[in-house]
Amino acid sequence: MSLSPIDLQIMWSRLISVVEEQAQTLMRTAFSPIVRECGDLSAGVFDAEGRMLAQAVTGTPGHVNSMAESVKHFIARFPPETMKPGDIYITNDPWMGTGHLNDFVLTTPAFHDGRLVALFSCTSHLMDIGGIGFGPDATDVFMEGLYIPFLKLAEGGRMNETLLAMIRANTRLPVDTEGDVYSLAACNDVGCRRLSAMMDEFGLETLDEIAAHILARSREAVLREVAALPKGTWRNEMTVDGYDAPVTLAAAVTVSDGGIHVDYEGTSPASSRGINVPLSYTTAYTVFGLSCLVGGRIANNAGSLGPLTVSAPEGCIVNALKPRPVASRHVIGQMLPDVVFGALRQAAPDRAPAEGTSCLWNLNVRGVAEKGESGNYGFTMAVTSNGGTGARPARDGLSATAYPSGVKGTPVEIAEAVTPLVFWRKEFRPDSGGAGRTRGGLGQIIEVESRIGAPFDLLAAYDRIDHPARGCDGGGDGAPGRVALASGATLRGKGFQTIPPGERLVVMTPGGGGVGAPAERPRAKVAADVAAGLVSPGQAEKTYAME
């Protein structure tokens, strides 16, 4: 029976509802606060060929778009004809998963009336998987934690207790880590049950017809958007701080009738430290940046992603090869949309924003849970935060917003409940947004101290300190970031550092760049910024010539 276009659209929407319930299950059962409170996850449904049909609205581009490729690796390792109900597959391979060891990817085959009809996959960030910890100081991936190849987590409904024992033994947070594994498994299980119920309701035996509809329509929609762009190749370079030396990110963006291709020839070589990026993660954020410009209203699936392609020389920092360290791959990887925007701004200046903070400014902290427990890491947490985004051609940038990652900021109440830290300040950083006709988003000032008089570790992985976000078309640069102690000492932007007892950590996140000459900004908007405390009177007078 052939389905009508209306039937197909209803079923497509239903699939999106199924995977959103899948994601919400993960959020509500996760042990890691970065998943439970901030949504650092992905969830999606794939056909039996490994093509992503629908993704949950909840999730991050780095997880979703790299998961879209990892399912193909699961199928290569576990062919569909060998899959059975109750099987669950797992990996955290950075090069065939989501780019570093802290993200576990689980894939579960979905059966309906005894027949394999789809696969559900999900990803979440686990706070601790051993090694030296979630920071950039390792010199190879083996120092960074437990490395899980493609394995069966469950077979025929029976959990792999040997693997679970290995996982528990290789983390500072065994209860949380095992709990997160079960949370991921439950998430996929909900998806499988909801899909089977949907197929019963609509009388479907397979997803073949709806899969063909989804992929074809999505691809056509992206190609229509690409067709509206000028054809040609545009180049851009951006310099960021790196670990111990600046890193150049270079891109050539080619727009053709068949899609858009980004080549990172000319980008700096891989680093000796853990800011390297596997190509899977490079691709994930690059195509997300492209999608923001040409497919913001188009569903994200294998069809819409197909016309957007990426290449990078082997051994460069955005195509680092195993066993390079990659724990903090987001520091470089999340900068890539800005690199792409800078190139495409030359072709479509009305679409692309100025540069923003981009990479997450998380407070990755760990320490003893109670005073006197020396040597015991009683807590480990990533308190998510960020600076400002770049101004858009017609709108100001967003303040304290984690773009392009999409994770929410960790509520102070949650951080204080699960760590022995007290947050004395968490507020907008005045004058940090780049001036312009449209202003860059503001950063934050965050001030933290141990409330038990004990030291705690900061696993710093920050950028935009030496090379702040650049404005464009006459707009000003965003303010650079800063990491320091309240007593005045400046800390490094990357690497493990200890905050002494009685000292307060002060983190000042960067601002986004502005667009257009500041003199073109409406006086009423400048006055409103001053009244709201976003721009100081002195800065308004100096930069915007306000009296």
C-alpha positions in Angstrom: 0.0 0.0 0.0 1.4 3.3 -1.1 1.3 6.1 1.5 -0.1 9.5 0.7 2.1 12.7 1.2 0.0 13.6 4.2 0.5 10.1 5.8 4.2 10.4 5.2 4.4 13.8 6.8 2.4 12.7 9.8 4.7 9.6 10.3 7.8 11.8 9.9 6.6 14.1 12.6 5.8 11.0 14.7 9.3 9.7 14.3 10.7 13.1 15.6 8.4 12.7 18.6 9.7 9.2 19.2 13.3 10.3 19.3 12.5 13.3 21.4 11.0 11.0 24.0 14.1 8.9 23.7 16.2 11.9 24.5 14.0 13.0 27.4 14.3 9.5 28.9 18.1 10.0 28.8 18.0 13.4 30.4 15.6 12.3 33.2 17.6 9.2 34.1 21.2 10.4 33.6 23.5 10.6 36.6 25.9 13.1 35.0 24.7 16.7 35.7 26.0 17.8 32.3 23.5 15.5 30.7 20.6 15.8 33.2 20.7 19.6 33.6 22.4 20.7 30.4 21.4 18.3 27.6 24.9 17.2 26.5 23.5 14.3 24.5 22.2 13.0 21.3 19.4 10.6 20.3 18.3 9.4 16.9 16.7 6.7 14.8 18.4 5.1 11.8 17.3 2.7 9.0 18.9 -0.7 8.7 21.5 0.8 6.3 22.7 3.2 9.0 21.2 6.3 7.6 19.9 8.8 10.2 16.1 9.4 9.7 15.4 11.7 12.6 17.2 13.2 15.5 15.8 14.6 18.8 15.5 18.3 19.2 17.3 17.9 22.5 21.0 17.4 21.8 24.3 18.9 20.6 25.6 19.1 17.1 28.9 17.4 18.0 27.1 14.4 19.3 24.3 14.2 16.8 26.3 14.7 13.6 29.1 12.4 14.6 26.7 9.8 15.9 25.2 9.9 12.4 28.4 8.4 11.1 29.2 6.1 14.1 26.1 3.9 13.4 27.7 2.8 10.1 30.7 1.6 12.0 28.4 -0.4 14.4 26.8 -2.1 11.3 30.2 -2.9 9.9 31.2 -4.6 13.1 27.8 -6.2 13.8 26.1 -7.0 10.5 22.3 -6.7 10.5 21.8 -10.4 9.9 23.6 -11.2 13.2 21.5 -8.8 15.3 19.0 -10.2 17.7 16.3 -8.6 20.0 17.9 -7.6 23.3 21.3 -6.8 21.8 23.0 -3.5 22.7 26.3 -2.3 21.2 28.7 0.2 22.8 31.9 2.2 22.1 33.6 5.4 23.0 36.2 5.2 20.2 37.0 8.9 19.4 37.6 8.3 15.7 34.5 6.3 15.1 32.3 8.0 17.7 32.0 11.5 19.0 35.6 12.6 19.2 36.8 11.8 22.8 36.6 9.1 25.4 34.1 10.8 27.7 31.2 10.2 25.3 29.7 6.8 25.2 27.7 5.8 22.1 25.1 3.0 22.4 23.3 1.5 19.4 20.3 -0.9 19.8 18.6 -2.8 17.0 14.8 -2.3 16.9 12.6 -5.2 15.9 8.9 -5.2 14.9 7.1 -8.5 14.5 10.4 -10.3 14.6 12.0 -8.3 11.8 14.8 -5.8 12.1 13.3 -2.4 11.1 15.6 0.3 12.5 18.4 1.1 14.9 18.3 3.6 17.8 21.5 5.3 18.9 22.3 7.7 21.6 25.3 9.5 23.2 26.0 11.2 26.4 28.9 12.7 28.2 30.2 10.8 31.2 32.0 12.9 33.9 34.9 10.6 34.5 36.3 7.6 32.6 39.6 7.4 34.4 43.0 8.4 33.1 44.4 11.8 34.1 40.9 13.4 33.8 38.9 15.6 31.5 41.5 18.1 30.4 44.0 18.8 27.7 47.2 17.7 29.5 47.6 14.1 28.1 50.2 13.3 25.4 48.3 10.4 23.9 44.8 9.0 24.0 45.7 6.1 26.3 46.4 8.6 29.1 42.9 10.0 28.7 40.9 7.1 30.1 39.2 3.8 29.4 39.0 3.1 25.7 36.1 0.8 24.7 36.2 -0.7 21.2 33.0 -1.8 19.5 31.6 -4.4 21.9 28.3 -5.9 22.9 27.0 -4.3 26.1 24.1 -6.8 26.1 23.3 -10.0 24.1 19.8 -11.2 23.9 18.8 -9.0 26.9 21.6 -10.2 29.2 24.1 -7.4 30.2 27.8 -8.0 29.8 28.8 -8.0 33.4 32.5 -8.3 32.6 32.4 -5.1 30.6 30.4 -3.3 33.3 33.0 -4.4 35.9 35.8 -3.0 33.7 34.0 0.3 33.4 33.3 0.5 37.2 37.0 -0.2 37.9 38.3 2.5 35.6 36.5 5.6 36.9 36.6 7.8 40.0 32.8 7.8 39.9 31.8 4.2 39.6 28.1 4.5 40.6 27.5 7.6 38.4 29.4 6.0 35.4 27.5 2.7 35.5 24.3 4.5 36.1 24.9 6.6 32.9 25.5 3.4 30.9 22.1 2.0 32.1 20.5 5.4 31.3 21.8 5.2 27.7 20.5 1.7 27.4 17.0 2.6 28.7 16.9 5.6 26.3 17.2 3.3 23.3 14.8 0.8 24.7 12.1 3.4 25.0 12.7 4.4 21.3 12.4 0.7 20.2 9.1 0.3 22.0 7.6 3.6 20.8 8.6 2.8 17.2 7.0 -0.6 17.3 3.8 1.0 18.7 3.8 3.6 15.9 4.2 0.9 13.2 1.3 -1.0 14.7 -0.8 2.1 14.7 -0.2 2.9 11.1 -0.1 -0.7 9.9 3.6 -0.5 8.7 5.7 -3.6 8.1 8.9 -1.6 7.3 10.2 2.0 7.3 11.4 1.8 3.7 8.9 4.1 2.2 9.0 6.8 4.9 12.8 6.6 4.9 13.0 7.3 1.2 10.5 10.2 1.6 12.5 11.8 4.5 15.9 11.5 2.8 14.8 12.7 -0.6 12.8 15.7 0.6 15.5 16.8 3.0 18.2 16.6 0.4 16.1 18.5 -2.1 15.4 21.2 0.4 19.1 21.7 1.1 20.1 21.8 -2.6 17.4 24.4 -3.2 19.1 26.6 -0.6 22.5 26.0 -2.0 21.3 26.9 -5.5 20.4 30.4 -4.2 24.1 31.0 -3.2 26.8 32.3 -5.6 29.0 29.5 -6.9 32.7 29.6 -6.3 35.4 29.1 -3.6 35.9 31.4 -0.7 38.7 31.2 1.9 39.2 32.2 5.5 41.7 31.9 8.3 41.3 32.3 12.0 44.0 32.1 14.7 43.2 30.7 18.1 45.3 30.3 21.3 46.2 26.6 21.0 47.9 24.8 23.9 51.5 26.2 23.9 51.5 28.0 20.5 48.8 29.7 18.4 46.8 27.5 16.0 45.8 28.5 12.5 42.5 27.2 11.2 42.3 27.6 7.4 39.3 26.7 5.2 38.3 26.8 1.6 34.6 26.6 1.2 33.4 25.6 -2.3 29.7 26.1 -3.3 28.6 24.1 -6.4 25.4 22.7 -7.8 26.0 19.5 -5.9 26.4 21.1 -2.5 29.0 22.7 -0.3 32.5 21.3 0.4 34.9 22.5 3.1 38.6 21.7 2.9 40.9 22.5 5.8 44.2 22.5 3.8 46.6 24.9 5.4 45.4 24.3 9.0 48.1 23.8 11.7 49.5 20.4 12.4 48.3 18.3 15.3 49.2 19.4 18.8 51.2 17.3 21.4 48.3 17.9 23.8 44.7 17.0 24.0 43.1 19.8 21.9 43.3 17.7 18.7 40.1 16.9 16.7 39.2 13.6 15.0 37.7 14.1 11.6 34.3 12.8 12.8 34.0 15.8 15.2 35.4 18.2 12.6 32.8 17.1 10.2 30.0 17.3 12.8 30.6 21.0 13.6 31.5 22.0 10.1 28.3 20.7 8.6 26.4 22.2 11.5 27.8 25.6 10.7 26.9 25.2 7.0 23.4 24.0 8.0 22.9 27.2 10.1 23.4 29.2 6.9 21.6 27.0 4.3 19.3 24.7 6.2 18.2 26.2 9.5 14.6 25.2 8.9 15.3 21.9 7.4 15.3 18.6 9.4 18.7 17.2 10.2 19.1 13.7 8.8 21.2 11.8 6.3 19.4 13.4 3.4 20.1 17.0 4.5 23.7 16.2 5.6 24.6 14.5 2.3 25.3 17.6 0.2 27.6 19.0 2.9 31.1 17.4 2.8 34.4 18.0 4.6 38.0 17.1 4.0 41.2 17.8 5.9 44.8 16.7 5.5 45.8 13.7 7.7 47.8 14.8 10.7 46.5 18.4 10.9 44.8 19.4 14.1 41.3 18.9 12.7 42.2 15.5 11.3 44.4 14.2 14.1 45.1 10.5 13.9 45.2 7.8 16.7 46.8 7.9 19.2 46.9 11.7 19.5 45.2 13.0 22.6 41.7 14.4 22.0 40.0 14.9 25.4 39.5 18.7 24.8 38.6 18.4 21.1 35.8 20.9 21.6 38.3 23.8 22.1 39.2 23.6 18.4 36.2 21.8 17.0 33.6 24.3 18.2 35.5 27.1 16.5 34.9 25.6 13.0 31.5 27.2 12.4 33.2 30.6 12.8 35.8 29.6 10.3 33.1 28.6 7.8 31.1 31.8 8.5 34.1 33.9 7.7 34.5 32.3 4.3 30.8 32.3 3.4 30.3 35.9 4.6 32.1 36.9 1.4 29.4 35.2 -0.6 26.4 35.9 1.6 27.2 38.8 3.9 23.6 39.1 5.1 23.6 35.6 6.6 26.8 35.1 8.6 27.5 36.4 12.1 30.7 37.7 13.5 33.0 35.4 15.5 31.9 34.5 19.0 33.4 32.8 22.0 32.4 29.5 20.4 34.3 26.9 22.4 32.7 26.1 25.8 34.2 27.7 28.9 33.4 24.9 31.3 34.6 24.9 34.9 36.0 21.4 34.9 36.6 20.9 38.6 37.4 18.1 41.0 38.5 17.6 44.5 37.8 16.1 47.9 34.2 15.9 49.0 35.0 16.6 52.7 38.0 18.3 54.3 40.6 15.8 55.4 40.0 13.2 52.6 43.3 13.9 50.9 44.0 11.8 47.8 40.4 10.9 47.3 38.6 12.6 44.4 35.2 12.9 46.0 33.7 15.0 43.3 34.2 15.6 39.6 32.0 18.0 37.7 31.9 20.1 34.5 30.0 23.3 35.3 29.0 24.4 31.8 29.3 28.1 30.8 30.2 30.2 27.9 30.7 33.7 26.7 29.0 35.8 24.0 28.1 34.9 20.5 29.0 37.1 17.6 26.6 39.8 16.5 24.3 38.9 13.6 23.9 41.3 10.6 20.5 42.4 11.9 20.6 41.4 15.6 22.8 41.6 18.6 24.8 38.5 19.6 23.5 36.3 22.4 25.1 36.8 25.9 26.5 33.9 27.9 25.2 31.4 25.4 26.8 28.1 24.4 26.7 28.4 20.6 27.5 26.2 18.6 27.4 23.5 21.2 23.9 24.1 22.4 24.3 22.9 26.0 22.5 24.8 28.7 24.4 26.5 31.5 24.7 24.5 34.7 22.4 26.1 37.4 24.5 27.3 40.3 22.1 25.5 42.7 22.9 22.2 41.1 26.7 22.8 41.1 26.6 23.8 44.8 24.4 20.8 45.7 26.8 18.2 44.2 30.2 19.9 45.0 31.7 21.6 48.0 32.0 24.8 46.1 30.2 28.2 46.6 29.6 30.5 43.7 30.0 34.1 44.9 29.3 35.7 41.5 27.8 34.6 38.2 26.8 37.7 36.2 27.1 39.4 32.9 30.5 41.0 32.1 29.9 44.6 31.2 31.6 46.0 28.0 32.7 42.5 26.9 30.5 42.5 23.7 32.2 43.9 20.6 30.8 47.3 19.7 29.1 47.7 16.4 25.9 48.5 14.5 24.8 45.2 16.1 26.7 44.4 19.3 28.4 41.2 20.2 27.0 39.1 23.0 28.4 39.5 26.5 30.6 37.2 28.5 30.2 36.3 32.2 32.1 36.8 35.4 32.1 33.7 37.6 33.7 33.6 41.1 34.1 30.3 42.9 35.6 29.1 46.2 35.7 25.9 48.2 33.4 26.1 51.1 35.2 23.5 53.1 38.6 25.2 53.1 40.2 22.6 50.8 42.0 23.0 47.5 40.3 21.9 44.3 41.6 21.3 40.8 40.7 23.3 37.7 41.2 21.3 34.5 41.3 24.3 32.3 40.5 24.1 28.6 39.8 27.7 27.5 40.5 29.8 24.4 39.9 33.3 23.1 42.3 34.7 25.7 45.2 35.8 23.4 43.0 35.8 20.2 39.6 37.2 21.0 36.6 36.9 18.7 36.9 39.3 15.8 34.3 41.8 14.7 33.5 42.3 11.0 32.5 45.1 8.7 33.9 47.7 11.1 32.6 46.1 14.3 34.8 45.8 17.3 36.4 42.6 18.7 34.9 40.9 21.7 36.7 41.2 25.0 39.3 38.4 25.6 38.8 35.8 28.3 40.7 35.7 31.5 41.3 33.1 34.2 42.7 34.3 37.5 42.6 34.2 41.3 40.8 36.9 43.2 44.1 37.8 44.8 45.4 38.9 41.4 47.4 36.0 40.0 46.7 35.1 36.4 46.2 31.4 35.6 46.8 29.5 32.4 44.0 29.1 29.9 44.8 25.4 29.5 46.1 22.7 31.8 45.6 21.3 35.3 45.9 23.9 38.1 45.1 23.8 41.8 43.1 26.5 43.5 44.5 26.9 47.0 42.3 26.9 50.2 40.8 30.3 50.9 41.4 31.5 47.3 38.6 32.3 44.9 38.8 31.3 41.2 37.7 34.1 38.9 36.7 33.2 35.3 35.9 36.0 32.9 34.5 34.5 29.7 35.0 36.3 26.4 32.6 38.4 24.4 31.4 38.1 20.8 32.5 40.4 18.0 30.4 43.2 16.7 29.0 43.8 13.1 29.2 47.2 11.4 30.5 50.5 12.5 29.5 51.5 16.1 28.5 54.9 14.9 25.6 53.2 13.0 24.1 51.8 16.2 20.8 53.5 17.1 21.2 55.8 20.0 18.2 54.3 21.7 19.8 50.9 21.7 23.1 52.3 23.2 21.1 54.0 25.9 19.2 50.8 26.7 22.5 48.9 27.0 23.8 51.5 29.5 20.5 51.4 31.5 20.7 47.6 31.6 24.3 47.7 32.8 25.6 45.9 29.7 27.7 48.8 28.5 29.3 51.3 30.9 28.7 55.0 30.5 32.4 55.5 29.9 32.4 52.8 27.1 29.3 54.3 25.6 31.0 57.7 25.4 34.3 56.4 24.1 33.0 53.8 21.6 29.6 55.1 20.6 30.2 58.8 21.1 27.3 59.0 23.5 27.2 62.1 25.6 
